[in-house]
Amino acid sequence: MRVLRSMLFVPGNNMRMINKAMTLDEDAVILDLEDAVPMLDKETARIFIRDSIEMLKSTGLDIFIRVNGLSTGLTADDIKHVIQKDLDGILLPKCESKGDVLKLSDTITELEKDRGLDEGKMIIIPLIETAKGVLNSFEIASACDRVAAISFGAVDFTRELGTTPSRDGTEIFYARSHISLSAIAANVQAIDTPWVDIMDMDGLIESAKLARRLGFRGKMLIHPKQIKPINEIFTPREEEVQFAKRVVEEFSQAQASGQGAISIEGTMIDIASFQQASQLLSLWEAIETKRRRRD
């Protein structure tokens, strides 16, 4: 299981910030070639990113690149510069259809073949930022085996609505719910939109807690100080882990003796509860494995 609780955006044209990312506790870094990089700096950012991936990977981070969107005509050049064995995947902005995903996948496949890389290993995370993308989120999430997660971008989405993100998130509640359900139906992860007010930590925490309740597995971040609270929110609490262990152990014993359901602390436990507990433990074990690797 890939752990993507915290995915930190880092401008690809800023080597100081790229180096800083190595010292932080995020699960993944998203080296940005899109919005954070002015047009005149795109080529510099490609070179910085190309030369930084191996270094960043050595710290145990998952490494992603947000390329420029397909409509810009820059995507192919972005990918040609950055594709290498230590890169985990590509974040595709403003993804609106299955066709967008397949076009990107075909480009990656050609480069994997040309460069002797393992074909199909590199993943794609479509970034859904438009009304069309939201409505097509299931076909996007299930477009091909490379898609390991789908993510939501609220800023561009609300701009298309003719509004701006609010603190309570009323205007994005449907979109978040739809994207999360699409991800779950396609058996991939859902990654939530960044919280853009870096001074409002309470708002960040409330937003992340809601995202977890909606089924998101992590959140994109724009500032290092957001990492710690987000990792905590998307990590199962100790009491959750201990209860899940009881569920798995006691329900397994009950099944062996022919029982279909049991009660633990007044809560009915059936096969669905057992599966949910098993999934939580798998996530917790993956988080622990990643922590030990980074330590």
TORVONU-940152 format. One record per residue (C-alpha): y negated, x, z. Coordinates in steps of 0.05 Angstrom, whole numbers, plus 5000, padded with zeros to 4 digits. Example, Ala and Ser with C-alpha at 12.3 -4.5 7.8 and 13.67 -1.06 7.14 Angstrom:
// TORVONU-940152
{drenke {5090; 5246; 5156}} {drenke {5021; 5273; 5143}} 
// end
This chain:
// TORVONU-940152
{drenke {5000; 5000; 5000}} {drenke {4932; 5028; 4980}} {drenke {4881; 5025; 5037}} {drenke {4812; 5005; 5011}} {drenke {4776; 4979; 5073}} {drenke {4713; 5019; 5059}} {drenke {4691; 5039; 4989}} {drenke {4627; 5080; 4990}} {drenke {4581; 5084; 4929}} {drenke {4554; 5153; 4916}} {drenke {4505; 5168; 4858}} {drenke {4540; 5214; 4809}} {drenke {4476; 5254; 4797}} {drenke {4467; 5273; 4870}} {drenke {4511; 5333; 4888}} {drenke {4485; 5334; 4960}} {drenke {4510; 5263; 4971}} {drenke {4576; 5278; 4936}} {drenke {4587; 5336; 4984}} {drenke {4567; 5293; 5043}} {drenke {4620; 5241; 5024}} {drenke {4674; 5293; 5039}} {drenke {4654; 5293; 5112}} {drenke {4655; 5218; 5123}} {drenke {4710; 5169; 5143}} {drenke {4709; 5121; 5083}} {drenke {4775; 5104; 5051}} {drenke {4749; 5112; 4981}} {drenke {4688; 5139; 4946}} {drenke {4659; 5106; 4883}} {drenke {4623; 5159; 4843}} {drenke {4571; 5119; 4806}} {drenke {4551; 5128; 4733}} {drenke {4520; 5059; 4727}} {drenke {4461; 5029; 4765}} {drenke {4448; 5087; 4812}} {drenke {4438; 5137; 4755}} {drenke {4377; 5136; 4708}} {drenke {4393; 5141; 4634}} {drenke {4365; 5211; 4629}} {drenke {4413; 5234; 4684}} {drenke {4477; 5203; 4656}} {drenke {4502; 5268; 4625}} {drenke {4487; 5308; 4688}} {drenke {4523; 5256; 4730}} {drenke {4584; 5260; 4685}} {drenke {4588; 5335; 4694}} {drenke {4577; 5332; 4770}} {drenke {4631; 5279; 4776}} {drenke {4680; 5315; 4731}} {drenke {4673; 5379; 4772}} {drenke {4676; 5344; 4841}} {drenke {4738; 5301; 4835}} {drenke {4789; 5354; 4855}} {drenke {4747; 5376; 4914}} {drenke {4739; 5304; 4939}} {drenke {4813; 5289; 4930}} {drenke {4832; 5348; 4973}} {drenke {4802; 5311; 5033}} {drenke {4850; 5252; 5026}} {drenke {4799; 5204; 4996}} {drenke {4815; 5155; 4941}} {drenke {4768; 5171; 4883}} {drenke {4740; 5119; 4836}} {drenke {4686; 5122; 4782}} {drenke {4641; 5063; 4766}} {drenke {4629; 5072; 4692}} {drenke {4575; 5038; 4652}} {drenke {4594; 4968; 4628}} {drenke {4627; 4957; 4561}} {drenke {4565; 4925; 4531}} {drenke {4525; 4989; 4541}} {drenke {4565; 5030; 4491}} {drenke {4570; 5086; 4544}} {drenke {4637; 5070; 4573}} {drenke {4681; 5111; 4527}} {drenke {4639; 5174; 4537}} {drenke {4639; 5163; 4613}} {drenke {4715; 5159; 4614}} {drenke {4725; 5219; 4568}} {drenke {4686; 5262; 4618}} {drenke {4720; 5240; 4682}} {drenke {4793; 5224; 4668}} {drenke {4837; 5275; 4704}} {drenke {4898; 5277; 4748}} {drenke {4862; 5271; 4815}} {drenke {4823; 5210; 4795}} {drenke {4852; 5146; 4825}} {drenke {4817; 5095; 4781}} {drenke {4759; 5064; 4745}} {drenke {4712; 5009; 4770}} {drenke {4691; 4966; 4711}} {drenke {4624; 4931; 4722}} {drenke {4606; 4863; 4696}} {drenke {4678; 4848; 4677}} {drenke {4684; 4778; 4648}} {drenke {4752; 4771; 4615}} {drenke {4823; 4796; 4608}} {drenke {4801; 4827; 4542}} {drenke {4751; 4872; 4578}} {drenke {4806; 4898; 4623}} {drenke {4854; 4910; 4566}} {drenke {4801; 4946; 4525}} {drenke {4789; 4994; 4582}} {drenke {4864; 5002; 4595}} {drenke {4876; 5021; 4522}} {drenke {4821; 5074; 4526}} {drenke {4851; 5103; 4589}} {drenke {4921; 5103; 4559}} {drenke {4898; 5143; 4499}} {drenke {4866; 5196; 4543}} {drenke {4927; 5199; 4589}} {drenke {4970; 5214; 4528}} {drenke {4921; 5266; 4501}} {drenke {4915; 5301; 4568}} {drenke {4987; 5299; 4590}} {drenke {4974; 5254; 4649}} {drenke {5023; 5203; 4678}} {drenke {5015; 5141; 4636}} {drenke {4996; 5078; 4674}} {drenke {4982; 5113; 4740}} {drenke {4907; 5105; 4738}} {drenke {4885; 5038; 4765}} {drenke {4828; 4992; 4745}} {drenke {4784; 4952; 4793}} {drenke {4744; 4901; 4754}} {drenke {4677; 4886; 4786}} {drenke {4660; 4812; 4778}} {drenke {4585; 4800; 4776}} {drenke {4574; 4739; 4732}} {drenke {4590; 4665; 4732}} {drenke {4637; 4675; 4673}} {drenke {4672; 4731; 4710}} {drenke {4681; 4688; 4772}} {drenke {4712; 4631; 4733}} {drenke {4758; 4680; 4696}} {drenke {4776; 4720; 4758}} {drenke {4850; 4702; 4758}} {drenke {4860; 4723; 4686}} {drenke {4822; 4787; 4702}} {drenke {4863; 4801; 4764}} {drenke {4928; 4790; 4727}} {drenke {4907; 4823; 4661}} {drenke {4954; 4883; 4666}} {drenke {4992; 4926; 4716}} {drenke {4934; 4975; 4723}} {drenke {4893; 4923; 4761}} {drenke {4904; 4937; 4835}} {drenke {4843; 4900; 4861}} {drenke {4784; 4859; 4839}} {drenke {4715; 4865; 4870}} {drenke {4653; 4822; 4876}} {drenke {4581; 4841; 4863}} {drenke {4534; 4790; 4893}} {drenke {4467; 4819; 4871}} {drenke {4477; 4810; 4796}} {drenke {4514; 4745; 4808}} {drenke {4457; 4713; 4847}} {drenke {4407; 4739; 4797}} {drenke {4444; 4700; 4744}} {drenke {4441; 4639; 4790}} {drenke {4366; 4648; 4794}} {drenke {4366; 4664; 4868}} {drenke {4376; 4724; 4915}} {drenke {4430; 4739; 4967}} {drenke {4414; 4705; 5033}} {drenke {4435; 4728; 5102}} {drenke {4485; 4671; 5111}} {drenke {4513; 4677; 5041}} {drenke {4513; 4603; 5025}} {drenke {4500; 4615; 4951}} {drenke {4559; 4662; 4943}} {drenke {4610; 4626; 4987}} {drenke {4646; 4592; 4929}} {drenke {4647; 4655; 4886}} {drenke {4676; 4697; 4943}} {drenke {4728; 4645; 4958}} {drenke {4748; 4638; 4885}} {drenke {4753; 4713; 4875}} {drenke {4795; 4722; 4938}} {drenke {4843; 4666; 4918}} {drenke {4849; 4695; 4848}} {drenke {4867; 4763; 4877}} {drenke {4918; 4733; 4924}} {drenke {4949; 4692; 4868}} {drenke {4954; 4755; 4825}} {drenke {4981; 4797; 4883}} {drenke {4924; 4846; 4882}} {drenke {4870; 4863; 4934}} {drenke {4801; 4831; 4938}} {drenke {4743; 4877; 4955}} {drenke {4678; 4845; 4979}} {drenke {4607; 4855; 4955}} {drenke {4562; 4909; 4986}} {drenke {4514; 4888; 5042}} {drenke {4447; 4913; 5015}} {drenke {4403; 4909; 5077}} {drenke {4423; 4974; 5110}} {drenke {4379; 4960; 5171}} {drenke {4414; 4895; 5187}} {drenke {4479; 4918; 5219}} {drenke {4492; 4851; 5252}} {drenke {4487; 4817; 5185}} {drenke {4536; 4868; 5156}} {drenke {4586; 4855; 5211}} {drenke {4581; 4779; 5205}} {drenke {4589; 4783; 5129}} {drenke {4650; 4829; 5135}} {drenke {4684; 4785; 5187}} {drenke {4675; 4725; 5142}} {drenke {4702; 4765; 5083}} {drenke {4764; 4783; 5122}} {drenke {4775; 4710; 5140}} {drenke {4769; 4692; 5066}} {drenke {4824; 4741; 5049}} {drenke {4786; 4803; 5028}} {drenke {4819; 4870; 5045}} {drenke {4756; 4913; 5045}} {drenke {4683; 4919; 5026}} {drenke {4641; 4963; 4981}} {drenke {4587; 5001; 5019}} {drenke {4520; 5033; 5001}} {drenke {4506; 5074; 5064}} {drenke {4548; 5119; 5108}} {drenke {4529; 5083; 5172}} {drenke {4564; 5021; 5146}} {drenke {4632; 5056; 5145}} {drenke {4652; 5053; 5218}} {drenke {4641; 4979; 5231}} {drenke {4674; 4960; 5165}} {drenke {4736; 5003; 5179}} {drenke {4742; 4970; 5247}} {drenke {4736; 4899; 5219}} {drenke {4788; 4909; 5165}} {drenke {4837; 4945; 5211}} {drenke {4885; 4900; 5248}} {drenke {4868; 4898; 5322}} {drenke {4917; 4926; 5372}} {drenke {4935; 4857; 5399}} {drenke {4949; 4833; 5327}} {drenke {4994; 4893; 5315}} {drenke {5033; 4883; 5379}} {drenke {5042; 4808; 5367}} {drenke {5064; 4822; 5295}} {drenke {5117; 4871; 5321}} {drenke {5143; 4817; 5368}} {drenke {5145; 4767; 5311}} {drenke {5184; 4813; 5265}} {drenke {5233; 4835; 5319}} {drenke {5246; 4768; 5351}} {drenke {5249; 4728; 5287}} {drenke {5297; 4779; 5256}} {drenke {5342; 4770; 5316}} {drenke {5336; 4694; 5310}} {drenke {5354; 4695; 5237}} {drenke {5415; 4737; 5252}} {drenke {5439; 4683; 5300}} {drenke {5426; 4627; 5250}} {drenke {5359; 4601; 5275}} {drenke {5305; 4582; 5225}} {drenke {5246; 4579; 5273}} {drenke {5228; 4603; 5343}} {drenke {5170; 4599; 5391}} {drenke {5130; 4659; 5417}} {drenke {5077; 4646; 5470}} {drenke {5075; 4573; 5449}} {drenke {5066; 4588; 5375}} {drenke {5119; 4566; 5325}} {drenke {5145; 4624; 5284}} {drenke {5180; 4612; 5217}} {drenke {5194; 4652; 5155}} {drenke {5120; 4647; 5133}} {drenke {5098; 4675; 5200}} {drenke {5149; 4731; 5193}} {drenke {5124; 4749; 5124}} {drenke {5051; 4749; 5147}} {drenke {5069; 4793; 5206}} {drenke {5107; 4841; 5161}} {drenke {5048; 4847; 5115}} {drenke {5001; 4861; 5173}} {drenke {5047; 4916; 5198}} {drenke {5052; 4947; 5128}} {drenke {4976; 4949; 5125}} {drenke {4971; 4979; 5195}} {drenke {5023; 5032; 5178}} {drenke {4987; 5050; 5113}} {drenke {4922; 5057; 5152}} {drenke {4955; 5102; 5203}} {drenke {4987; 5144; 5148}} {drenke {4919; 5153; 5114}} {drenke {4886; 5171; 5180}} {drenke {4938; 5225; 5194}} {drenke {4931; 5253; 5124}} {drenke {4855; 5257; 5130}} {drenke {4859; 5289; 5199}} 
// end
